[in-house]
């Protein structure tokens, strides 16, 4: 008899650090679903073959992380609007035998802010630090929510210009030297760079220059409170850490593969927070 277990995965290179198996494992148990979700390390040169054999190996789909998001975009037969606009795929699933690619990072970013800073999109100009793949998802989310003035700040100005050209009206590109000038009237400050991660401490912008109503968020979640968030909290600004983005971006994929829309709960957050604490 064929294996009836519903199977999904996360793939990257490396992928052993991924918290996704814990997230999806929690939801599978919570909903009593006969399913599995595993981390699979696939080297870039083997990724196309891995994707081509997904259905034959019984997978309903899965998540894709660094460095495979652009390759997944190219291999998907159909793509949702978010993936199309962001130019990367982090979620794969099958519909009537057709491989679809989606991007749930923008959804995760917006849903996290909805949870912890309702009304965030009406706070005024947004300053986005960084011009990598993550910033594309953030800018897409900002535009979707009607933020009309989005300022990308990046060390390499050319990359910021490339992004501003991609997203068009209301998105501008700036070098790091003018960061301070951009903060005075900003209602949102968003860090999408690796600055602030363990071993890469530092401040990419000074929250002291922001107005009192500003919201500061960091998509980094290791550590949960980055130097940027700590400085913003000391300034008594509203802060939102990056863990919620990780949790919320997982919701649409789980629903696609397992047929149930799960909830991001305090219990799930606590489970992942406990996993972030370095083991002795």
Secondary structure as the mmCIF struct_conf table of DSSP 4:
data_model
#
loop_
_struct_conf.conf_type_id
_struct_conf.id
_struct_conf.beg_label_comp_id
_struct_conf.beg_label_asym_id
_struct_conf.beg_label_seq_id
_struct_conf.end_label_comp_id
_struct_conf.end_label_asym_id
_struct_conf.end_label_seq_id
STRN STRN1 UNK A 6 UNK A 12
BEND BEND1 UNK A 13 UNK A 14
TURN_TY1_P TURN_TY1_P1 UNK A 16 UNK A 17
HELX_RH_AL_P HELX_RH_AL_P1 UNK A 20 UNK A 30
TURN_TY1_P TURN_TY1_P2 UNK A 31 UNK A 32
STRN STRN2 UNK A 35 UNK A 41
HELX_RH_3T_P HELX_RH_3T_P1 UNK A 44 UNK A 46
HELX_RH_AL_P HELX_RH_AL_P2 UNK A 47 UNK A 52
TURN_TY1_P TURN_TY1_P3 UNK A 53 UNK A 58
STRN STRN3 UNK A 59 UNK A 64
TURN_TY1_P TURN_TY1_P4 UNK A 66 UNK A 67
HELX_RH_AL_P HELX_RH_AL_P3 UNK A 69 UNK A 75
BEND BEND2 UNK A 77 UNK A 77
STRN STRN4 UNK A 78 UNK A 79
HELX_RH_AL_P HELX_RH_AL_P4 UNK A 81 UNK A 86
TURN_TY1_P TURN_TY1_P5 UNK A 87 UNK A 87
STRN STRN5 UNK A 91 UNK A 95
TURN_TY1_P TURN_TY1_P6 UNK A 96 UNK A 97
STRN STRN6 UNK A 98 UNK A 102
HELX_RH_AL_P HELX_RH_AL_P5 UNK A 105 UNK A 116
BEND BEND3 UNK A 117 UNK A 117
TURN_TY1_P TURN_TY1_P7 UNK A 118 UNK A 119
HELX_RH_3T_P HELX_RH_3T_P2 UNK A 120 UNK A 122
BEND BEND4 UNK A 123 UNK A 123
STRN STRN7 UNK A 126 UNK A 129
BEND BEND5 UNK A 132 UNK A 132
HELX_RH_AL_P HELX_RH_AL_P6 UNK A 133 UNK A 144
TURN_TY1_P TURN_TY1_P8 UNK A 145 UNK A 146
STRN STRN8 UNK A 150 UNK A 154
BEND BEND6 UNK A 155 UNK A 156
HELX_RH_AL_P HELX_RH_AL_P7 UNK A 157 UNK A 167
TURN_TY1_P TURN_TY1_P9 UNK A 169 UNK A 170
STRN STRN9 UNK A 171 UNK A 175
HELX_RH_3T_P HELX_RH_3T_P3 UNK A 176 UNK A 178
HELX_RH_AL_P HELX_RH_AL_P8 UNK A 179 UNK A 183
TURN_TY1_P TURN_TY1_P10 UNK A 184 UNK A 185
BEND BEND7 UNK A 187 UNK A 187
STRN STRN10 UNK A 188 UNK A 191
BEND BEND8 UNK A 193 UNK A 194
TURN_TY1_P TURN_TY1_P11 UNK A 195 UNK A 196
BEND BEND9 UNK A 197 UNK A 197
TURN_TY1_P TURN_TY1_P12 UNK A 198 UNK A 199
BEND BEND10 UNK A 204 UNK A 205
HELX_RH_3T_P HELX_RH_3T_P4 UNK A 207 UNK A 209
BEND BEND11 UNK A 210 UNK A 210
TURN_TY1_P TURN_TY1_P13 UNK A 212 UNK A 213
STRN STRN11 UNK A 215 UNK A 218
BEND BEND12 UNK A 219 UNK A 219
BEND BEND13 UNK A 222 UNK A 225
HELX_RH_AL_P HELX_RH_AL_P9 UNK A 227 UNK A 234
TURN_TY1_P TURN_TY1_P14 UNK A 235 UNK A 236
STRN STRN12 UNK A 238 UNK A 240
BEND BEND14 UNK A 242 UNK A 242
HELX_RH_AL_P HELX_RH_AL_P10 UNK A 243 UNK A 249
TURN_TY1_P TURN_TY1_P15 UNK A 250 UNK A 250
HELX_RH_AL_P HELX_RH_AL_P11 UNK A 251 UNK A 258
BEND BEND15 UNK A 259 UNK A 259
HELX_RH_AL_P HELX_RH_AL_P12 UNK A 266 UNK A 276
BEND BEND16 UNK A 277 UNK A 277
HELX_LH_PP_P HELX_LH_PP_P1 UNK A 278 UNK A 279
#
